[in-house]
Amino acid sequence: MNLSLDAVGAVLFDMDGTLIDSHPAVERAWRAVAARQGLDADAVLAVCHGVPAEVTLRLLLPDAPAEVVADEVARHLEQECTDLDGVVALPGALDLIAHLDAVGAAWAVVTSATARLARARLGAAGITAPVLVSYEDVAAGKPAPDGFLEGARRCGVGIETCLAVEDSAPGLAAARASGATVINVGPCGTSLITLLGALRG
């Protein structure tokens, strides 16, 4: 990996699975949805990652009245915001953002979560994002590129100068569609520790 911060306008991070490990909390919340709605939990967990919860719930409950979906969205969000047990920074995350801060590099978190949930999980992991783009800030969530484009705009740079760091298939699709340089930190990608080493040169 050959990277230099000299040529990077901003680093745009996904949150869950990229900067933080929230997997146990995410799984608990979606298993609760499955139990309430009489759905197969494994089938729910297969489609819930990387996209806004509201989008997933509409997919899971296609025939439910709008008020039922809205109630489930609210209950799900409340559990996610209050059940933070096991939410931690992923290896290398704190060192990487500390390096970016130390050298004055712009960075942002671009997430499919709501702002409330993002702040709760980032706070639990000891991370304060200087720029946060949530699902509520864009017209279309991932896999649409809107979030990354908004992140670049808020950082005051062109998207073509940005590194977009992602782990999920919808997030990677959004990052690629945005025009940013994409760093895959998913199961088949690199690690934040390796990325930090590359950026340090």
N, C-alpha and C positions, 0 to 999 in steps of 0.2 A: 504494500500500500504506500503510494507516494503522494503525500499531501503536505501543503504548507498553508499555515494560517494567513500568510501574507496575501494570498490570493482568495481568501474566504471572506465574504461579506458578513455572514452570520451562520451559526449552526442551529438548525431547527430540529429539536428532539421530539419524538413521540414520548408518551409517558409510560403507560403500562407495558411491561415487557421490554422496555428500552432503557429508561432511567431507573424505574422501580420494579420490584417484584411484588405484585399485588395478587398473584395467582390464587393463593388460598382464600382470600377475601372475595375475589371475583367468583370463584367456584361456589362458595357458600351462598352468595347472593342469588346466583342463577339456579342453584339447586332449590332454594326457597321458592323461586318463581315456578319451577317445574312442579313442586309439591302443591302449591296453591292452585295451579291451573290443570293439574292432572296430566302433565306432559312427561315424556321420557327425559330424564336428567342428562343422560349422555348425549342425546340428540340435541338438546338445548346447548350444552357446552361445546358442541361441534360447530355452532354457528354464531356464538355470542362475542367472539374476540375481534377487536379492531374496528368495530363499527358502533355508532351511537346506540345506547340501550333502547331508545324509542323505536329506532328502525328495526332492531332485533325483535322487539315485542310485537310490532305490527306484523312481522314475518311469522312469528310463532302463533299469533292469535288473529288470523286473517278474517275470521267470521265474527269476532267479538265486537260488541257495540263500542263506539268511541270512548264512552265514559268508563267502560271496563278497562280498556287499554290505558287510559289516562290514570286511573286509580292504580293500576299495576306499575306503571312508570314511576308514580310518586312513592309507592311502597318500596320498590326496588332501589330508587335513589336514596331514600332515607336509610335503608340498611347499609348500602355501600358507603354512605358518608359517616356512619357511626361505627361500623364494624371495620376497624383498622388493624385488627390483630394480625401480626405477621407481615404488615406492609413495610418494606425496607428498601433502601437504595441497592441497586444491583452492583456487583463488583466493578470497581473502576469509576462509577458514576460521580461520586463526590470529588474524587481526585481530578476527573476530567473537567467538571464545571469550575472547580477551584483554579485550574490552569487557565481556562478561558477567561475567568474574572481577573486573574493576575496579569494577563497580557492585554487586557482591555478588549477582548473579542466579544462581539455581540452574540447572544444566544437566546433562544426562546423554546417554550414547550408548546407543541401543537397536538391537541388531544381530541379524541371523540367523546371525552367525558364532559359533563357540565363544569362550569367554573367552580361551583361549590365542591364538587367531588374532587376535582383536580387539586384544589388548594388543600383539602383534607388529606389526600394521599401524599402529595408532595411534602406537606408539613410533617406527616408521620415519618417520612423517609429523611427528613432533615434538609429538604431542598426548597429554596425560594426562587421562583422563576422571575427574572427581570421583565420578561414579556410572556404572557399567557394567552394563547388562542384556544378557546373552547368550542364545543359543538354549537353553543348558542351564538357564537360570533360570526358564523358563516351561513350562507344560503344552503349549501349542500355539504354533508359530512363525507368522510372517507368512504369509498375510494375516490371521490371527487377531489381535485387538487386545491380546493378553495382555502382550506386551513393553512397549507404551506404558503400559498400566495399571500394570504393575510399576514402570516408570520414575517415574511420578507418585508412586506409593506411597513409593518409596525417597527421593524428593525431599521428601516430607512435604506434598504439595499435592494438591488435587483435579485430576483429569484435565481437567475443564472449564476450568481456568485455564491449561492448558499449550499451548504451540506445539509441534506435531510437524512436524519438517522432514525431508522424504523425497524420493526421486527415482524409485524403481521402482514399477511397477503394484501388486505385492503389498504393498509398504510403504505406499503411499498408501491402499490399501484398508484395511490394518490401522489406520493413523492415523485415517482417517475413522470406522471402526467404534468406535474408542476413545472418541470424544466430544471429542477435542482440536481446537483450531483448526489446520488443516493448511496448511503452506507447501510448495508443490511447487517443488523446485529441479531437476526433471528437464528433459529437452529442450524441453518445452512450458511450462516454468515460469519462475520468477525466478532470480536468482543470490544467492549468499551476500553479495556486495558490496552488492547492492540491499537485501537483508534487513538488513544492518548499518546502512545509511543510514536505513532506516525506524525501526529500534530506537533509533538515536541521536536521532531526532526532528529 
